[in-house]
């Protein structure tokens, strides 16, 4: 898919990972707010689907944080 190592380096950029991590978390929070609105409107199935996607977004952000904490510990040793 990527032909040059420059493009791979972009994907390894810590600032990019941090931005994506924050955006995933914020996106998850928006899904939670949307879920509350869905419940208020009585749209239970939409609320359930929105809650699932919100959890996936927040878990993605948390998994990325945990993944990078392991790398920091390895670099310190």
Buried (B, 14 or more C-beta within 10 A) or exposed (E): EEEEEEEEEEEEEEEEBEEEBEEBBEBBEEBBEBBEEBBEEEBEEBBEBBBEBBBEBBEBBBEBEEEBEEEEEEEEE
